[in-house]
Structures are given as C-alpha cells and as structure tokens.
C-alpha cells in the first residue's frame, strides 16, 4: 500500500523559516496538513510566509526568534502545547579560504550551524518525549545538512566542519530517540536556488565550476528540498531514521 504524505493533526516547527529553504519547507508542511510554527529573526519575512500559507488554506503561527538565544527559544517552546516535527533549518555560510578564516566568522557559523542546532534539537526532543502517546504516533526531527556534510569543498571549511558535525549529531540522536519512536534524519542538498546561493553565484567562475560537479547539470529548486523534508516528516518514511537524504543531483556519487 502506498503511504501518502499526510501531516494532518501534526504540529511542526521550522527554524530559519523567513526565507529560502525554511520558507519552502514551512509551506510544504502546511500544504501536507500540518500546523506549522515558523521562526525567524525578521517579522516582515514571517508575515510574508504566513500569508502564503493562509492562501493555501494551511495553518501557521509565527514567532520572532533568534535560535542562538537559548532563553528566547525556550520562551517560544513554552507557548507551543505540542510538537511532533522539527525542521532544524536555521543556518548560514561565510566562505573563506582556510588560511584566512576570521575567528569571528568561525565562531558565528559554529554557534549558529552547530551549537544552536544542538540546543534546539535537545529542547524540542525533551518536549516531544513528554507526549503520552509519543510511541504510538511517532515524531520526526529533520536537520538541514548539506552535501558538504559528506564531502569537502574549497572555501567552505567551517561550513564543512559544521555540517559534518550535524551528520554525527543526527545519527547519535536517532539511536537514542528510537525508543520513543522519534526518527532523526538529515537532508543534504546541493546548491539550491535560494537568496544566499544566488549571492554566491554572482561569481560566474565559481558558479560554472560548481555546476560541473553536479551530474544533472543544474542546481536544485527549493521545492525539491521541501518535498524531501515533507516525506521525512510523514509516516511515509516510518522506517527511515539515522540516515541522510541526498538531494544533490549526483554530486556525492562521483
């Protein structure tokens, strides 16, 4: 029997939901029937996402929140009665050659991409396991990783370190949270048509070089990643945990 992507009666939280992949994932989860809690540092971005979700007849609630501020995030969690799905998406990148990586950039990226991801996942897990029927209904935690959590890339050393760390975190969590029927996986996209990547691709030489590394010869669309996230969030992937779903156009197959 084919299992459909159905998230009715589920509550999902998406960090970094104001733009790019976070926005796309929030909309996809809402379209699949989930009540979506969207977080971002920018209220105007959240308002735009909420409007799109409303047009699709989805349900959402937004909170302005910087996930690197643990106390701020805790306050948001207290306002959420129940949580079934976490899309741990907030992240960033500041490309630099390894020999020239600035200390402040390394600390900023690591605090956001690794430390905050760990704390958000831990706090959400603590909330999820408290549900009396958790073993029956299950749960899903999805970390937004990258193909660069699997292979190296010049100028992306700190990002590589961060995403390799997220891959390890996800596998450890999967082993421990399986007892509660909470699955933990990562999504590993290649370069995606997001505002951040468009900025990087203004460098035509870099863009052409990166495209040559993708056998399919194109970057991913936000919808490619959002669809994969919705699949991992739903019971359609009920036996998938502790692994990575590569949405990389074949980059890591080489």
C-alpha positions, 0 to 999 in steps of 0.5 A: 500500500502506498503511504501518502504524505499526510501531516494532518493533526501534526504540529511542526516547527521550522527554524530559519523559516523567513526565507529560502529553504525554511520558507519552502519547507514551512509551506510544504508542511502546511500544504501536507496538513500540518500546523506549522510554527515558523521562526525567524529573526525578521517579522516582515519575512514571517508575515510574508510566509504566513500569508502564503500559507493562509492562501493555501488554506494551511495553518501557521503561527509565527514567532520572532526568534533568534535560535542562538538565544537559548532563553528566547527559544525556550520562551517560544517552546513554552507557548507551543502545547505540542510538537511532533516535527522539527525542521532544524533549518536555521543556518548560514555560510561565510566562505573563506579560504582556510588560511584566512578564516576570521575567528569571528566568522568561525565562531558565528557559523559554529554557534549558529550551524552547530551549537544552536542546532544542538540546543534546539534539537535537545529542547524540542526532543525533551518536549516531544518525549513528554507526549503520552502517546509519543510511541504510538504516533511517532515524531520526526526531527529533520536537520538541514545538512548539506552535501558538504556534510559528506564531502569537502569543498574549497572555501567552505571549511567551517561550513564543512566542519559544521555540517559534518558535525550535524551528520554525527549529531543526527545519527547519535540522536536517532539511536537514542530517540528510537525508543520513543519512536522519534526518527532523526534524519538529515537532508543534504542538498546541493546548491539550491536556488535560494537568496544566499546561493544566488549571492554566491553565484554572482561569481560566474567562475565559481558558479560554472565550476560548481555546476560541473560537479553536479551530474544533472547539470543544474542546481536544485529548486527549493521545492525539491528540498521541501518535498524531501523534508515533507516525506521525512516528516510523514509516516511515509518514511516510518522506517527511515531514521539515522540516515541522510537524504541526498538531494544533490543531483549526483554530486556525492556519487562521483 
